[in-house]
Amino acid sequence: MAVVSIQGVKHSVKKNKNGDVVVEHTNIHNGRYDKINLTNKADAKTIKDGIKATKKWHSKNPYHKK
């Protein structure tokens, strides 16, 4: 498991019991908890791939302050 801070929000990247790479975080805009399967969405095979995919997505889709 790896915990990375992207734009001030902590993201946990880990493998689930099926071996898929997932990222978990709390959405800062509405307080909802998100769990995204990066094996399906970004073809991530390792935790390192998952961190890279998460950073890439957030570079294209930054958080905006309300």
SEVEX-44974 format. One line per field, with one value per residue (C-alpha): residue in one letter; x, y, z. Coordinates in nm, 2 decimals. Each point is the difference from the previous one (the first is absolute). Layout:
<sites>
residuo <- [a / ...]
x <- [X / ...]
y <- [Y / ...]
z <- [Z / ...]
</sites>
This chain:
<sites>
residuo <- [m / a / v / v / s / i / q / g / v / k / h / s / v / k / k / n / k / n / g / d / v / v / v / e / h / t / n / i / h / n / g / r / y / d / k / i / n / l / t / n / k / a / d / a / k / t / i / k / d / g / i / k / a / t / k / k / w / h / s / k / n / p / y / h / k / k]
x <- [0.00 / 0.11 / -0.14 / 0.06 / -0.11 / -0.13 / -0.10 / -0.04 / -0.22 / 0.13 / -0.05 / 0.06 / 0.11 / -0.01 / -0.09 / -0.33 / -0.06 / -0.05 / 0.34 / -0.14 / 0.17 / -0.25 / 0.02 / -0.20 / -0.06 / -0.26 / -0.14 / 0.07 / -0.30 / -0.28 / 0.16 / -0.07 / 0.24 / 0.12 / 0.16 / 0.12 / 0.13 / 0.31 / 0.05 / -0.32 / 0.02 / 0.37 / 0.14 / 0.22 / 0.17 / 0.21 / -0.04 / 0.27 / -0.22 / -0.30 / 0.18 / 0.11 / -0.35 / -0.15 / 0.25 / -0.06 / -0.37 / 0.02 / 0.25 / -0.27 / -0.29 / 0.12 / -0.21 / -0.16 / -0.07 / -0.37]
y <- [0.00 / 0.35 / 0.33 / 0.31 / 0.35 / 0.16 / 0.36 / -0.03 / -0.31 / -0.33 / -0.29 / -0.37 / -0.22 / -0.37 / -0.34 / -0.15 / -0.37 / -0.07 / 0.14 / 0.32 / 0.33 / 0.25 / 0.36 / 0.12 / 0.36 / 0.24 / 0.24 / 0.35 / 0.16 / -0.22 / -0.20 / -0.33 / -0.29 / -0.13 / -0.33 / -0.03 / -0.32 / 0.11 / -0.34 / 0.05 / 0.37 / 0.05 / -0.35 / 0.03 / -0.32 / 0.11 / 0.26 / 0.21 / 0.00 / 0.10 / 0.30 / 0.11 / -0.03 / 0.19 / 0.29 / 0.01 / 0.02 / 0.28 / 0.19 / 0.01 / 0.04 / 0.22 / 0.07 / 0.34 / 0.20 / 0.10]
z <- [0.00 / -0.07 / 0.12 / -0.23 / 0.05 / -0.32 / 0.02 / 0.37 / 0.00 / 0.12 / -0.24 / 0.10 / -0.29 / 0.08 / -0.13 / 0.09 / 0.08 / -0.37 / -0.09 / -0.17 / 0.07 / 0.16 / 0.12 / 0.30 / 0.10 / 0.14 / -0.26 / 0.14 / -0.18 / 0.14 / 0.27 / -0.17 / 0.02 / -0.33 / -0.10 / -0.36 / -0.16 / -0.19 / -0.15 / -0.20 / -0.06 / -0.06 / -0.06 / 0.32 / 0.09 / 0.30 / 0.28 / -0.18 / -0.31 / 0.21 / 0.15 / -0.35 / -0.14 / 0.30 / -0.04 / -0.38 / 0.05 / 0.25 / -0.21 / -0.27 / 0.24 / 0.29 / 0.31 / -0.01 / 0.31 / 0.05]
</sites>
